[in-house]
């Protein structure tokens, strides 16, 4: 399939826009150094006029564009905003390091470290801003069907329905469904060919993982001959293995299944990030902790933390590797509330909103106290979890920790969420919180485990307060 013309135009436009952004960053860095605010702090002891400076930065900018190209910043494939911004940061840093290396070996000493440092930082800011502007413009044009990919979905099942709802709801993804068929046969192939001839279709999505190999090959052959894009939903095995690495032994390709990027340096980075983040959040939330503790004690004298069950045992949650850990948070329920979840009469009266799943939830839970209702509404009851993060039992971001009795009812395929430490917030929490089915929660958490990256953590942490404030899916 040929690229959409609009996609090609935007891809080609990125090069001159990056050139302008880098030139603007270098120029701004130069004029900042000569601004009275900075010259008062550190007087200028060198003579660097703009014309000679211009002769230096033009070849440097060309070097940066070359680095941008080899790092994939001009790919025609769609990548996430987080991935693009990460690549920009890495590409700008690598470009600056390359420039310093060339300067060192050519024995050319640049006269202002301030300009070099400012140009590096501003280049990241300016290029990122321009890229975000381009993305915004592309999304705006989708409203006029400019750049929209017209697709046909093969399959009528839960997977297909989920895709249809996603594409219809999130127009920014750029997909427009023009047809859906339960199965693929010769008559459907004829219809697709006619649509292609009339220039009304761009891609086919096979949303039926159970389709036979022969049918799948027929669809692929059709997309090849008609120059259409082709995507397919992963089958159970493909979805389970996550990312993979190919090794070759004795001329035989052997695929190693990578469970999660949170191994090795990924785990080290995440732990350092958790410690730093937890300490900052604990300090910032101290006034709230004190106020909540006093309010809870006045409302119901006794323990202000939910840290023990009605029989006096420490509360437990299941963490990484299926191991249990001591769990605590601010108390939000009446005493002995835990007993009622096993009371048949109580459950029959109020109903379990998560019936059929391992979880237990009551939408209008009568066990919650007035203060408890408020702190739950804004997730204040979970602030003590910052201490669990500091200790190392939890992470700032990850799958939510569940009770041992809940985890016992997990299906084997659902136990993958126990691969990493549980988190205070996560991808499922910012995507619907308690409104999600447990299967959807597991699917989102599995995606996080398999595609973790620093930017993904940053994105989830930034979005969490917005979700909490608007109380999306809160119980």
N, C-alpha and C positions, 0 to 999 in steps of 0.2 A: 504494500500500500504506500502510495506517495504521501508525503507530509501535507497537511492542510496548508494552504498558501499563507494564511495568517500566522501559523506556527513558524513557518520558514522566515517570514518577514520579521517576526519578533526575535527569532534566533540571530538573524543577521544584524539586527539593530543593536543587540547587546554589545557588539565589539566597539562601535563608535561611542556608545553611551559609557562604557567602561573607560575608554580613552579620555573622554571629557571629565568623568568622575575622578580619575587619577590625576589629571592635569589640575583640576580644581583643588584636590587635596594638597598637591605639591605647592600650588600658588598660595593657598590659604596658610599653609605652614610657614612659607617664606614671610608673608606679610604679618603674621602673628608675632614672629620673632622681632620685627621692627616696630611693633606696637608699643606705645609709651608704657603700658602696664608692665610689659616684660622687660623692656630696656631699663626701667627704674629698678627692677629687682636684680637684673644682671646686665650691666652695660655691655654694648657690642664692642669687641676688640678686634674684629676682622672686617675686611672690605669685600663684600659680596654683593655686586649689583645684579639686578634681575636678568639682564640680557645674558651674561655668562652662565648664570644659574639655569636659564631656559635651555641653553645648549647642553647642559648636563642632564636635565630631567627628561628631555624628549627621548633619548636612547634608553634611559632607565624605564620609562613608561612602556616602551616597546618590549623590553625584557619581561616586565610584569604581565603584559598581555600574552606573551608566549607561555609563561608559567600558568596563567589562567586557563589557557587552552589545554595544556597537558594534564591539568588537574580536573578536567571535565566540566568547567564552568560554561562551556559552549555546547554542551550536549543537547541533542534534539529530543531526548527522552524527558518525560516529566519526573521531577524530583520534588520532594517535600520542601517546604520553606526552611525547616530546621536543617535539612541536609545542605541546602544551597548556602545558607548563612554560615554553617560550619566550614564548608569548602572555601568560602570567601575569606574567612579568618585565617585558615591554614594557608591559602594561596598567597595572601598578602604578607603573611609572616615569612613564608618560604622565599618569596620574591625579595623581601628586604634582606634576609640572610644571604641570598645569592649576590645582591648588590654589595653588601659588606665584604663578602669573600672576594669579589672581583676587585674592589677597592684595595683590599689588603695585598693581594698578589701583584697588582699593578702599581702598588706603592703610591696610590693617590689618596691623600688625606682630606676628607671633607671637613670644612671649617666649623660647622655648627651641628652639634649633637642634638640640640633642641629641634632644629628643622627636620632632621632625619626621624627623630622619635615622633614628632607631631605629624609628619607626612605619613608615617606608618599607621598611626591610630586613625587619622582622618581618612585615609584610603579605605580602611575597613568600614568606617561610618558612611562615607559617601557612596561607595560601591553597593553596600547593603541597602541603603536608602533608595538608590536608583533602581535596584533589582526589585525591591518591594513595590515601587511605583509602577514598574512594568507589569508585575503580577496583578496589581490592582486594575490597571488598564485592560489587561487581558480578560479579567473577570467581568469588568463592566461591559466589554464587547460581547460576552457570552449571552447577555440579555437580548442582544439583537441577532443571535444565532451566528455570530462571527467567531469562528474557531471551534464551534460545537461539533463533537463527533457523533454522528447519527449511527445508532447501533440496533442490532437485532439480537434478542436473547433466545437461545435454544434451551428449553427446559421449563417445566411448570412445577416447581417444588418450593420448599422453604428457602433454599438458597437463592433461587431466581426472584422470589418475592422480596427477600431482603435487599437484593441488588436494585430492584425496581424502586423500592421505597427510598433507598439511599440516593439514587441518581435523581429522583424526582424532588427530594427534599433539599439536596445539596447541589444546586445548579452550578456552583462554582467549580465542581469537578469537570464540567464541560461535556457531559454525556446526555444525549437526547434519545429516548427509546422510541423507535418508530414501528416496532413489531415484536411479538413474542410468540413462539411456537412450542408446543409440547414436545414434539419430536422432529427429527430431521429425516426427510425422505426426498424422492425425486421432485415431487410437486413443490416442496419448500425450496429446493435448489433452484427450480425454475423461477419462482417468485423473487428470490434473492438476485438472480441474474438480471431480471427485468428492472428491479430497483437500482441495481448498479448501472445499468444502461441509461436509466433516467437520472442518474447522479443523485440518488436519494439515500444512499447508505455508505458508511465508511468502515464499520467494523462488525464482527460477529463475536458474541460472547457465549461460550458453551457453559451453561450453568447446571449441567447434570453430570456430576462426577461418576455416576454409575453407567454412563453410556458405553457401549461396546467399543473396542479398539477399532473395529472396521468403520463404524459410523464416524468416529472422531477423525480418522484418516481421510474419509470422504469430505468432511467439513474443511479440514486443512487444505486438501487439494483444491476445493472450490475457492477458498480465500487466496490461494496462490495464483490460480488462473485468472481470477477476477480482480486481483490486486487489492484485496481487502485486508484490514487488520484482523487479528485473531487473538482472543484471550479465552482462558478457561478457568473455572474454579477448581481448586486443588481437591484431590480425593483424600480419603482418610489417612493414607500412608504419607502422602506428600505433605499434608498439613501437620502431621505428627513429628516429622523429622526436622522441621525448621530449616535453618541455613545449613549448607553442607560445604565441605572442602574436598577436592578431588586430589588423591595421591596416586602415583603410578608405581607399582611393584611388578617386576618381571614383565613389563609391557602391558600389565592389566590395570585398568582404572579402578581404584578402590575409593568409595565415597565414605568420608568420615562425617558423621552427624554432629554438628556444633549445637549443643544444647542452648547456650546463651553467650552473648558477648561479655557477660558479667563473670568472666574467669580471668585469672592473671591480673594484668594491670587494670582491667575494668573493675574488678572487685576492690583493688587497692584505692583507685580513684573514688569509687562510690562510698567507701568507708570514710575516707578523709572528708568528702563532701558532707556526709551525714553528721560527722562529729562537729564540723564547723557550723553547719546549718542548725543543728540541735542546740548548740551553745548559744548562738545568736537568738534563736526563737525563745529559748527558756528565759533569757535575760529580758527580752522585749515584752514577754507575756507575764512577767512576775506580778505587776499590779493587778492584772486580771485574775491570776491564780489566787491572790490574797482575798480579793473581793468575793470570788466564787466560794472559796473555802469558808469564809465568814457566813455567807448567805445560806450555804448548805447546813452549817452547824446550827444556825438559828432555826431553820426550817425543821430539821430533824437531828437533834443532838446525837452525837456518836461519830462513827467513822465518816469522814468526808470523801473517802475514796471507795470505789467499788473494787475491792481487792480480795475478798473472801466470799465463798458461797455460804448458803444458809447453814451448812453443817460445820462451818469453821475452817474448811480447807482453802488454801490459796487458789485464786482463780487462775485457770490455765488457758492458754491459746496454743495453737499448733503453728510452729515456725518453720524455718528452713530445714529441709530434709525430713520433715515429719516429726521433729523433736518439739516437745512442749516447753513453754517458758512461762514464767510468772508474769501475769498481765494485770494492769491496774489503770483506772481512769477515774474521773470525778463521778461520784454516785449521782444517779439521776432517777432512781426508782425507790419504791418503798422497800422496807426490810423484807427479807425472804422472798423477793420477787422471783428469784431463780426457780424456786419450787413450783411456781404456777405454770411454767412452761411444760411441766409434765403432768399437770392436772387436766384430766379428760373433760370434766365439766367446764372448766375455765376455757379450754380451747374450743369446745363446741359452742360456747356462748359468744366468744369474740372472734374466732376463726383465725387460722394461720394464713396470712397473705402469701406465704411462700410454700404453700402446700404442694407436695410432689417434688420438692427440691430438698437438699440437705439443710437449708436454712429455716429459721423461725423468725417471723416478723408479724407484728400487729400494727396496722395503720393508725388506729386510735387506741393506743396501748393504755389501759387503765392503771397500770403499775407505775407510770411515770408521775413524778411529783411536779408541782407548779414551777419550782426553780429548775428542776430537771428538764421540763419541757422547753424552757427558755435556752438553757445551755446546749441542749440537743439541737435546737432549731438552728443555732449558729455553730454547731460542732465544737463548742467550748469544752464539752465534757472530755474531749480527746486530747486536750493540751498536755496532761501528764504523760502521754505517749512519747513526748519529746525526750523524757528521761529514759524510756525503753530504747530509743534510738541511740542515745548517748552510751548506754550500757552495752549495746550491741545486739539486743534481741530483735530489734526492728530496724527498718530503714525509713527515711522520709517518704520515699516513693516505692510502691510495690503492691502486690495483691493484699487485700484485707485479711487480717488474721481471723480464723474461725475457731469455734469450740471443738474440743476433741470428739464429742459425740456427733457433731456435724461432719467432721472430716471422715469419720468411720463410714459414713454413708456415701462418700464420694465414689464415683466410677473411676476405674483405673485411668482413663483418659483425662480425668479432671485433676488428678494428683500432680500434674505438671506444674501447677501453681505453687507447689511446695518446693520448687527448685531453688528459689531465692528467698531472702528474708521478706516477711510481710511488711507492708508499708502503712503509714498514716493516711496517705492519699495514693491514688493510682489512676491508671487509664480508665478503669471501669467507674471510678468515683466521679470523674469529670464528664463522663458520658451518660449519666443517668442516675447514679447513686442507687438508691433502693428501688427505683422503678424498673431496673433491669432484671430480666430473667437470669437465673443462676448460670445457665448455659452461655448466655451472652457475656456475663461477667467473666466466666472462665475463658471465653474466646478472646476478649480484650486483654486480659491479664497474660494469656499465652503469647499474644502478639507482642506485648511489652517485653516479656522475657526473651523472646527470640530476636527482637529488634532494638534492644536497649541502646541508648546513646546519651551522652551528657546533655545534649540539646533537648532530648525527649523528657528527661527529668526536669529540666528548667522550664519547659513548656507546661508540664503538668502542674508544677508548683505555682507558676504564674496564674494558671487558669483556676486553680482550686478556690481561692478567695471569692472569685466571681460566682462560681457554682454555689458556694456556701451562702453568700449574700442573697442570691436569688432563690436559695433553698430548693434547687431543682432536685426532686426525688428524695427529699429529706423526710424522715419519719419522726 
